[in-house]
Amino acid sequence: MAHLVGYNSHYNIWKESLPSMDKQQKLTNQKPAETLSRRVINFLGLRRSIIAMLLMAILVGMGEKMAERFLPLYIMALGGTIIVVGLLNGMDNLLSALYSFPGGYLSERLGYKKALLVFNLIALFGFSLVILIPTWPAVIIGSIFFISWTAISLPAMMSLVSDVLPSSKRTMGVSVHSFVRRIPMALGPVVGGTLIGIYGTQDGVRLAFVAAFIMGIVALIVQQVLIKEVKNKARSNTPLLNPFKSFNLVTPDLRRLLISDILVRFCEQIPYAFVVIWAVTNNGITALQFGLLTTIEMVTAMLIYIPVAYFADRSTKKPFVLITFGFFTLFPLILIFSHSFPMLALAFIIRGLKEFGEPTRKALIMDLAPEDKKALTFGVYYLIRDVIVSGAAFGGAFLWNVSPQVNFLTAFAFGLIGMVFFAIFGRDLKSTHSVV
């Protein structure tokens, strides 16, 4: 009997030490879900500051694309001429090239959190000018402040990704950013177009700018509350360079990537403005069909970002960059044989696949940049590249006047040279991947 009492006592203690059936069921139900969500978060590199950056890209990008895409119509409605619209387009290209450098420099001087605050305030000022002064000169002046927000803020965002994520997750971080950026690119024009359809061009575009201003305020609050700046010891202990000496940051390895990138961007920009003319005017594709081709390109790009980033972070980056240079090069060549919608759809799938290694290329720039000057190096790289490449569009017009085939074949030749140059001389850093 004493033996049974002792046995029961031990049994009761053991039983009480176990969680109840309800608790067991709760643990069984929650733990796999929590583990899965944690794995997804780790896989995508979603840290708090990264999430804030993505929300900001959606909010500001949505406002930018809702309004900016219809600026030519708005300028014409306000009495501007085709020359003014051309001025706006040329200014956009030039500012995109020039803003990368001050964007990187201010990111190094202020830190990416304060720099993003400044860039958002600049964009908000531009939006307010267009809202308050409905004249085309005000649109041109206001656009100076907001039209190239992406270019000026990109070095700060890349610096954030580089500081917050380990090197084994940088390509994933850049890819998620590139993926998220496509959301406002796809939705913004639809919303802006709807506002114009309901309220007319002038009122519709101004309302789009009002919405852009409100979303910019929300983005500003989100970034200040959620972004936590990581102190980079290498950066904080190094004095900031004279801006005119910062071109020395482009090291020989980075210079090889830059040369290849410039050649490949010539391949992209020589036919860029004439693709719509080739499709619609030369081959009878309707405007709606051309819009569908753009959708095909975007969907293709979005589908490949995350898988490619996963493999690029677990291996060397050079092969992925080389493959994307190959898709850049193929696009103008395939266009020569594209005289129907199905063939053009194939060409635009190739065009979407050019994003195969684009985030990887950005991550490689950050890898090759000095540890203490990543944002500034990124800005200098883009300044050099885009200023040189901005001349390709002008050259493309002269080539188009000779014949579309000459335009496309010249573009293909530039891409091929750039791809071969990078294959022979391009350098890489070995990734130190971690299994998630």
FENPE-V840659 format. One record per backbone hydrogen bond with DSSP energy under -1.0 kcal/mol. CO is the residue of the C=O (numbers start at 1). NH is the residue of the N-H. If there is no record, write none. Layout:
co,nh
CO,NH
CO,NH
//
This chain:
co,nh
1,5
2,6
3,7
4,8
5,9
6,10
7,11
8,12
9,13
10,14
11,15
12,16
13,17
20,24
21,25
22,26
23,27
24,28
25,29
26,30
27,31
30,34
31,35
32,36
33,37
34,38
35,39
36,40
37,41
38,42
39,43
40,44
41,46
45,47
47,51
48,52
49,53
50,54
51,55
52,56
53,57
54,58
55,59
56,60
57,61
58,62
59,63
60,64
61,65
62,66
63,67
64,68
67,70
68,71
70,74
71,75
72,76
73,77
74,78
75,80
76,79
81,85
82,86
83,87
84,88
85,89
86,90
87,91
88,92
89,93
90,94
91,95
92,96
93,97
94,98
95,99
99,103
100,104
101,105
102,106
103,107
104,108
105,109
106,110
107,111
111,115
112,116
113,117
114,118
115,119
116,120
117,121
118,122
119,123
120,124
121,125
122,126
123,127
124,128
125,129
126,130
127,131
128,132
129,133
133,135
135,139
136,140
137,141
138,142
139,143
142,145
143,147
146,149
148,152
149,153
150,154
153,157
154,158
155,159
156,160
157,161
158,162
159,163
160,164
161,165
166,169
169,173
170,174
171,175
172,176
173,177
174,178
175,179
176,180
177,181
180,183
181,185
182,186
183,187
184,188
187,191
188,192
189,193
190,194
191,195
192,196
193,197
194,198
195,199
196,200
200,204
201,205
202,206
203,207
204,208
205,209
206,210
207,211
208,212
209,213
210,214
211,215
212,216
213,217
214,218
215,219
216,220
217,221
218,222
219,223
220,224
221,225
222,226
223,227
232,236
233,237
235,238
242,245
245,248
246,249
247,250
249,251
251,255
252,256
253,257
254,258
255,259
256,260
257,261
258,262
259,263
260,264
261,265
262,266
263,267
264,268
265,269
266,270
271,274
274,278
275,279
276,280
277,281
277,282
279,285
286,290
287,291
288,292
289,293
290,294
291,295
292,296
293,297
294,298
295,299
296,300
297,301
298,302
299,303
300,304
301,305
304,308
305,309
306,310
307,311
308,312
309,313
312,315
317,321
318,322
319,323
320,324
321,325
322,326
323,327
324,328
325,329
326,330
327,331
330,334
331,335
334,337
335,338
340,344
341,345
342,346
343,347
344,348
345,349
346,350
347,351
348,352
349,353
352,355
353,356
357,361
358,362
359,363
360,364
361,365
362,366
363,367
364,368
365,369
370,373
373,377
374,378
375,379
376,380
377,381
378,382
379,383
380,384
381,385
382,386
383,387
384,388
385,389
386,390
388,391
389,392
391,395
392,396
393,397
394,398
395,399
396,400
397,401
399,403
403,407
404,408
405,409
406,410
407,411
408,412
409,413
410,414
411,415
412,416
413,417
414,418
415,419
416,420
417,421
418,422
419,423
420,424
421,425
422,426
//
